[in-house]
Amino acid sequence: MRSILIKTAVTAALSTAMAAASLATPAVAAEPRHEDDDRRSSFDLQSHRGGRGEWTEESTAAFAHSLELGVSTLELDTHLTRDDQVVVWHDDVMTASKCADTAPAFVGDPAFPYANDRVRDLTLAEIRTMDCGYQQLPGFPSQTVIAGNHVALLQDVFALVLDHHAGKVRLNIETKVEVAGPDGTDEMAALTRRVVGEIQGSGLASNTTVQSFDWASLNLTREIAPDLALVALSAGDDWLGVGAPGMSPNLGGIDIDSFDGSLAQAAAAQGYDVISPNFASATPAMIAEAHSLGLTVIPWTVNEAADISGLMDGGVDGIITDYPTRARQIMADRGLKLPRAYTR
């Protein structure tokens, strides 16, 4: 991973070299450069859970539609089953409003019915009996229902990207740690190690970032796979523990107040690459500070057109959204380069 010291040294060296060059050669009129030129060609459109505002969340069909629409990044969540399979699912439980029981995995299964049981307490076979596209998700009236959808494996998403020959698409994979701190260490470590192992075996590691609300998971990822890019998720000042005494279990045991309450400063000090705050806390000052520290800023979950446009004006490097079609149109209206659309 890039360290802040290396970045500082490189910046200083470049500044010295440029100054020397300006003394040694006549001044030449430079081509005008707009400060958003780089963002125009690289703005990161991330499809949240495959675009849950448009398709059944985290279904392979949703991820396929996102690839065929044209997004920069597929954003997704991971959990570990009882038999240590990495599934792509957001909730800690098999939420009854999203997944309906059909039949037991085997006759007399004492765990049946499975709805509202923890993912970690169920086997893959049990989870895959459930219909996770039986109804439209409340709050998302334009969502297309993928009837009969079964929870995907992380490996299924990798296979989908490869099948679409989507060589430039990135994956932003969250380790969904439910209990931060010492009480959740074993589950955190088991999930993180398994997810990282599958990323390393996928052939897509160079296109993948690992994100987490449990910074201990990011730190473990750095230990076992130092080349993977890391994304520090944040849910705001209260979640960070700004002004609260002691170290935060969410942040891997650091005290945010040791970094002036700054998400950017704390993330940079840990050697992370990206900060991903909830969009309401992504102020222009936060964005500017993060950029000054060499960090990328990708807020979540940004759905309303006014919020998308406001954050673009504020200088974010991308957004995570439930509505990739809407965000893509705003990008087009602003003259931003659109992500490539991939078909099979």
Backbone torsions as a table, in degrees:
resi	resn	phi	psi	omega
1	MET	NA	151.8	177.0
2	ARG	-74.6	137.5	176.2
3	SER	-102.8	157.6	-179.9
4	ILE	-64.2	-36.3	-179.8
5	LEU	-63.2	-41.0	179.7
6	ILE	-64.5	-42.7	-179.3
7	LYS	-60.6	-42.8	-178.7
8	THR	-64.1	-43.4	-179.4
9	ALA	-64.3	-41.6	180.0
10	VAL	-64.7	-42.6	179.5
11	THR	-61.1	-43.0	179.6
12	ALA	-63.7	-42.9	-179.5
13	ALA	-63.0	-42.4	179.3
14	LEU	-64.5	-40.8	179.4
15	SER	-61.7	-42.1	178.9
16	THR	-63.5	-44.2	-179.1
17	ALA	-63.9	-40.7	-179.3
18	MET	-66.9	-39.1	179.0
19	ALA	-63.8	-43.1	179.1
20	ALA	-62.5	-40.7	-179.1
21	ALA	-64.8	-36.8	-178.9
22	SER	-68.0	-28.9	177.7
23	LEU	-77.3	-30.0	-173.2
24	ALA	-87.3	-18.2	-175.4
25	THR	-128.4	153.6	177.9
26	PRO	-63.7	151.4	178.5
27	ALA	-67.0	136.4	178.4
28	VAL	-122.8	135.9	179.8
29	ALA	-62.3	125.5	-178.4
30	ALA	-85.1	150.0	174.1
31	GLU	-66.9	128.4	179.4
32	PRO	-56.0	139.2	-178.0
33	ARG	-131.1	123.4	177.4
34	HIS	-82.4	141.6	-174.7
35	GLU	-67.2	-16.1	178.7
36	ASP	-101.4	16.0	179.3
37	ASP	-58.4	-44.3	-178.1
38	ASP	-65.7	-41.4	179.9
39	ARG	-66.6	-30.7	180.0
40	ARG	-61.0	-32.2	-176.7
41	SER	-98.6	-9.1	-172.9
42	SER	-137.3	16.5	-179.4
43	PHE	-59.1	130.3	-170.3
44	ASP	-94.6	104.8	176.4
45	LEU	-91.2	106.6	-177.7
46	GLN	-103.7	126.6	-179.0
47	SER	-87.9	104.4	-173.9
48	HIS	-68.7	119.2	-177.3
49	ARG	54.3	31.2	-177.5
50	GLY	83.2	3.3	-178.5
51	GLY	95.4	62.1	-171.6
52	ARG	-67.7	-16.3	174.8
53	GLY	-74.1	-14.4	-174.7
54	GLU	-116.0	-30.3	-178.4
55	TRP	-143.1	159.9	177.2
56	THR	-50.9	126.2	-169.6
57	GLU	-62.0	139.8	173.3
58	GLU	56.4	22.8	171.9
59	SER	-83.5	152.1	176.0
60	THR	-62.3	-30.6	176.6
61	ALA	-63.9	-40.1	178.2
62	ALA	-63.5	-45.0	179.0
63	PHE	-64.1	-38.7	177.7
64	ALA	-64.0	-44.4	178.4
65	HIS	-61.4	-38.7	178.8
66	SER	-63.9	-42.3	177.6
67	LEU	-62.6	-40.5	-176.6
68	GLU	-76.7	-26.4	172.6
69	LEU	-70.7	-46.7	-176.9
70	GLY	110.9	92.3	174.7
71	VAL	-126.8	160.3	177.9
72	SER	-77.1	-39.1	-168.5
73	THR	-142.9	137.7	168.4
74	LEU	-92.0	119.5	177.3
75	GLU	-98.8	134.6	-175.7
76	LEU	-154.4	165.4	-175.9
77	ASP	-118.5	153.8	179.6
78	THR	-132.5	145.2	171.6
79	HIS	-135.1	165.7	179.5
80	LEU	-112.0	131.7	176.8
81	THR	-80.8	175.4	179.5
82	ARG	-61.9	-31.7	178.3
83	ASP	-97.3	26.6	169.7
84	ASP	61.9	37.1	172.8
85	GLN	-98.3	137.5	-180.0
86	VAL	-87.1	112.2	178.8
87	VAL	-106.5	153.4	-179.9
88	VAL	-96.8	101.8	-175.2
89	TRP	-159.2	142.9	-176.0
90	HIS	-84.8	-47.2	-169.9
91	ASP	-79.2	153.2	174.9
92	ASP	-68.0	-23.3	-178.8
93	VAL	-121.8	165.3	174.4
94	MET	-85.1	84.3	-170.1
95	THR	-59.3	128.5	-175.6
96	ALA	-63.4	-28.1	178.9
97	SER	-73.6	-11.5	-179.8
98	LYS	-112.8	-31.4	-174.1
99	CYS	-129.7	132.0	179.5
100	ALA	-110.5	140.0	174.7
101	ASP	-68.7	146.7	175.7
102	THR	-117.8	-58.9	-179.0
103	ALA	-157.8	158.4	177.6
104	PRO	-68.2	154.7	178.4
105	ALA	-64.5	-28.2	174.4
106	PHE	-152.2	155.5	-176.6
107	VAL	-59.2	128.1	177.0
108	GLY	81.8	12.9	179.8
109	ASP	-57.9	115.3	-177.2
110	PRO	-67.3	-17.3	179.9
111	ALA	-78.5	-16.0	-177.5
112	PHE	-75.4	139.8	0.3
113	PRO	-76.1	159.5	-171.6
114	TYR	-100.8	-18.1	-175.7
115	ALA	-56.2	133.7	180.0
116	ASN	72.4	8.8	169.6
117	ASP	-83.2	153.4	177.5
118	ARG	-65.2	142.5	175.4
119	VAL	-57.3	-42.1	-177.1
120	ARG	-65.5	-18.4	-178.9
121	ASP	-94.8	-1.7	-177.6
122	LEU	-117.5	150.5	175.1
123	THR	-82.7	164.4	176.5
124	LEU	-59.7	-41.9	-179.8
125	ALA	-60.1	-40.4	179.1
126	GLU	-67.1	-44.4	-179.3
127	ILE	-63.3	-37.1	-174.9
128	ARG	-79.4	-1.4	170.1
129	THR	-79.0	-14.2	-171.8
130	MET	-86.5	143.0	176.0
131	ASP	-91.0	104.7	-177.3
132	CYS	-101.7	32.8	173.3
133	GLY	-149.8	33.5	-173.7
134	TYR	-82.5	-16.8	178.0
135	GLN	-152.9	161.4	177.2
136	GLN	-69.7	139.3	-179.0
137	LEU	-70.7	125.0	177.9
138	PRO	-54.2	137.8	180.0
139	GLY	92.9	-4.3	-179.1
140	PHE	-130.6	73.5	-171.5
141	PRO	-66.4	-17.7	179.2
142	SER	-99.0	8.1	-178.7
143	GLN	-71.3	129.8	172.4
144	THR	-81.6	125.4	-177.2
145	VAL	-81.8	129.1	175.8
146	ILE	-97.2	89.0	-174.1
147	ALA	-61.4	138.5	177.6
148	GLY	75.7	13.0	-178.3
149	ASN	-63.5	136.4	175.4
150	HIS	-113.9	144.1	-177.9
151	VAL	-56.5	134.5	-177.0
152	ALA	-88.9	155.7	166.8
153	LEU	-85.1	154.7	173.4
154	LEU	-57.1	-37.9	179.5
155	GLN	-62.3	-30.3	177.8
156	ASP	-65.1	-38.3	179.7
157	VAL	-69.3	-41.8	175.0
158	PHE	-57.3	-45.6	-178.7
159	ALA	-62.9	-37.7	179.4
160	LEU	-63.5	-44.1	178.3
161	VAL	-61.7	-44.6	-179.7
162	LEU	-66.7	-38.3	179.8
163	ASP	-64.6	-30.7	177.8
164	HIS	-86.2	-0.9	-177.2
165	HIS	53.1	41.6	-175.2
166	ALA	-90.2	67.9	-171.7
167	GLY	-65.5	-22.0	-177.7
168	LYS	-101.5	-6.1	179.4
169	VAL	-74.9	138.7	177.8
170	ARG	-102.2	161.4	174.4
171	LEU	-121.9	130.2	177.6
172	ASN	-112.9	102.3	-168.1
173	ILE	-106.8	121.2	-180.0
174	GLU	-94.8	132.9	167.6
175	THR	-86.6	113.2	-175.8
176	LYS	-87.9	90.7	178.9
177	VAL	-92.1	122.6	-173.5
178	GLU	-88.5	-27.5	-179.1
179	VAL	-124.8	108.5	179.8
180	ALA	-81.1	154.6	176.2
181	GLY	89.8	-170.0	-173.1
182	PRO	-56.3	-37.5	-177.5
183	ASP	-65.3	-24.1	-178.7
184	GLY	-107.4	10.0	-172.8
185	THR	-58.8	-45.4	-175.6
186	ASP	-64.4	-45.9	178.9
187	GLU	-65.5	-41.7	178.8
188	MET	-58.1	-47.3	-176.6
189	ALA	-66.8	-40.8	-179.7
190	ALA	-62.7	-45.8	179.8
191	LEU	-65.2	-48.5	-176.5
192	THR	-60.7	-46.7	-178.9
193	ARG	-62.9	-40.6	-179.0
194	ARG	-68.9	-43.7	179.6
195	VAL	-62.5	-46.9	-179.5
196	VAL	-62.7	-40.5	178.0
197	GLY	-60.5	-40.3	179.7
198	GLU	-71.4	-35.6	175.4
199	ILE	-61.8	-46.7	-178.4
200	GLN	-63.4	-30.6	-179.8
201	GLY	-89.1	-2.1	-173.3
202	SER	-84.0	-21.4	-171.3
203	GLY	81.3	4.5	-177.3
204	LEU	-118.4	15.7	-175.4
205	ALA	-59.5	-36.6	-177.7
206	SER	-69.5	-15.5	179.1
207	ASN	-103.8	11.2	-169.7
208	THR	-120.1	139.5	169.3
209	THR	-116.2	151.3	174.5
210	VAL	-111.3	126.9	-179.8
211	GLN	-121.4	153.8	177.7
212	SER	-163.4	149.6	168.5
213	PHE	-83.3	-10.2	175.4
214	ASP	-105.8	101.9	-175.2
215	TRP	-66.8	-17.5	173.5
216	ALA	-62.9	-33.9	176.8
217	SER	-66.7	-38.9	176.4
218	LEU	-64.6	-40.8	-179.4
219	ASN	-65.6	-38.3	177.2
220	LEU	-67.7	-39.5	176.8
221	THR	-58.5	-43.1	179.6
222	ARG	-62.2	-36.2	179.8
223	GLU	-66.3	-42.5	-172.7
224	ILE	-95.1	-17.6	179.8
225	ALA	-147.1	73.3	-172.2
226	PRO	-62.8	-14.9	-179.5
227	ASP	-87.3	-11.2	179.4
228	LEU	-74.5	136.5	177.1
229	ALA	-75.6	143.5	-172.9
230	LEU	-119.6	138.5	-176.9
231	VAL	-120.2	118.6	179.5
232	ALA	-89.2	108.9	175.6
233	LEU	-80.8	149.5	178.4
234	SER	-147.2	142.7	179.0
235	ALA	-109.9	20.2	175.7
236	GLY	110.2	177.8	-172.5
237	ASP	-60.6	-42.2	-179.3
238	ASP	-63.4	-42.5	179.1
239	TRP	-65.0	-39.6	177.7
240	LEU	-67.0	-25.1	-178.1
241	GLY	87.5	27.7	179.7
242	VAL	-61.6	124.6	179.5
243	GLY	81.8	-4.9	179.5
244	ALA	-89.2	146.7	-179.8
245	PRO	-72.5	147.1	172.4
246	GLY	83.6	179.7	-177.0
247	MET	-86.9	150.1	-176.8
248	SER	-94.3	131.0	174.4
249	PRO	-66.9	-25.7	178.9
250	ASN	-66.0	-28.9	-172.6
251	LEU	-103.0	24.5	178.5
252	GLY	69.9	20.4	175.5
253	GLY	94.8	13.5	174.8
254	ILE	-99.1	160.3	178.5
255	ASP	-103.6	116.8	-177.1
256	ILE	-60.9	-25.3	-179.6
257	ASP	-72.3	-15.4	172.6
258	SER	-72.0	-10.7	179.4
259	PHE	-120.4	33.6	178.5
260	ASP	58.3	27.9	179.9
261	GLY	70.5	16.0	-173.2
262	SER	-97.8	120.2	174.1
263	LEU	-58.3	-44.9	-177.0
264	ALA	-63.8	-45.8	-179.6
265	GLN	-63.3	-42.1	-179.7
266	ALA	-65.2	-44.1	-179.4
267	ALA	-65.8	-41.1	179.0
268	ALA	-63.3	-40.5	-179.3
269	ALA	-64.7	-29.0	178.3
270	GLN	-82.6	-7.9	-180.0
271	GLY	83.6	20.4	178.0
272	TYR	-77.5	168.4	-174.7
273	ASP	-105.8	-29.7	-172.0
274	VAL	-137.6	144.1	165.1
275	ILE	-110.6	141.3	-179.0
276	SER	-130.9	83.6	-179.6
277	PRO	-83.0	159.8	168.1
278	ASN	-61.8	142.2	-165.5
279	PHE	-62.1	-28.6	-178.1
280	ALA	-66.5	-22.9	-178.8
281	SER	-97.1	0.0	-177.7
282	ALA	-84.9	79.4	-178.5
283	THR	-80.9	160.6	174.7
284	PRO	-56.1	-35.9	179.3
285	ALA	-65.8	-41.9	177.5
286	MET	-62.8	-43.7	-178.4
287	ILE	-62.9	-45.7	179.9
288	ALA	-63.2	-42.8	179.6
289	GLU	-63.1	-44.3	179.2
290	ALA	-60.1	-44.9	179.5
291	HIS	-63.4	-36.6	179.3
292	SER	-65.8	-21.9	179.3
293	LEU	-98.5	6.9	177.2
294	GLY	82.5	16.6	-178.2
295	LEU	-98.5	146.9	171.7
296	THR	-88.3	148.6	-177.9
297	VAL	-122.6	117.1	-179.6
298	ILE	-130.0	93.2	-178.2
299	PRO	-73.4	158.3	173.4
300	TRP	-125.9	169.8	-39.8
301	THR	-94.9	118.3	-166.7
302	VAL	-105.4	111.3	-171.8
303	ASN	-116.9	-34.2	-176.6
304	GLU	-81.3	140.9	-176.4
305	ALA	-56.2	-41.0	-178.8
306	ALA	-64.1	-38.4	179.5
307	ASP	-70.1	-40.3	177.7
308	ILE	-60.2	-48.2	-178.5
309	SER	-65.1	-40.9	-179.7
310	GLY	-62.9	-40.6	178.8
311	LEU	-70.0	-36.4	174.8
312	MET	-60.8	-44.1	177.6
313	ASP	-61.6	-32.7	-178.9
314	GLY	-77.5	-8.7	173.3
315	GLY	99.2	16.2	178.5
316	VAL	-64.7	158.1	-177.9
317	ASP	-90.9	-8.2	179.8
318	GLY	172.4	178.4	177.1
319	ILE	-141.4	156.4	169.6
320	ILE	-105.7	124.4	-172.5
321	THR	-140.2	148.2	173.1
322	ASP	-78.5	-12.6	-173.7
323	TYR	-124.3	73.7	-177.5
324	PRO	-63.1	-30.9	178.9
325	THR	-64.5	-43.6	178.6
326	ARG	-62.3	-47.8	-177.9
327	ALA	-65.5	-37.2	179.3
328	ARG	-63.8	-38.0	178.8
329	GLN	-66.3	-39.4	177.5
330	ILE	-64.0	-40.5	175.4
331	MET	-58.8	-45.1	-179.9
332	ALA	-62.1	-42.4	-179.6
333	ASP	-63.1	-27.4	-179.0
334	ARG	-93.0	0.7	178.5
335	GLY	78.4	18.4	177.6
336	LEU	-78.7	147.9	177.0
337	LYS	-66.1	128.8	-176.1
338	LEU	-88.6	142.8	175.9
339	PRO	-61.0	148.8	-179.7
340	ARG	-67.8	141.6	173.9
341	ALA	-92.3	135.0	-177.1
342	TYR	-116.1	133.0	172.3
343	THR	-116.4	163.5	-179.8
344	ARG	-67.3	NA	NA
